[in-house]
Amino acid sequence: MLEHASIVGFVRTVLIIMLAYYGFKILSRLLAPYLVKYVQKKAEQRFGQQFSQHKKQQQKQAKEGETIIDKMPNQSKSSNKDVGEYVDYEEID
């Protein structure tokens, strides 16, 4: 047979939900710093590995005593003298 809902059962269910919510909230505040430190340490290890791999690749490509230029300097653009001359103008009110 089906049981009828009672006030006691409802209150008990609400209290269990509240206990679970506040228990999770308290545990998350206690464990969050450790979780953040763990994630930070893992990210640091990954970045360190990527940096060391990139550094090793650069060292393999460059021979000792060789100069490497990562970026070519901009060449100065000279103006073309044949274009014309500059003419001053005055604004008329």
Buried (B, 14 or more C-beta within 10 A) or exposed (E): EEEEEEEEEEEEEEEEEEEEEEEEEEEEEEEEEEEEEEEEEEEEEEEEEEEEEEEEEEEEEEEEEEEEEEEEEEEEEEEEEEEEEEEEEEEEE
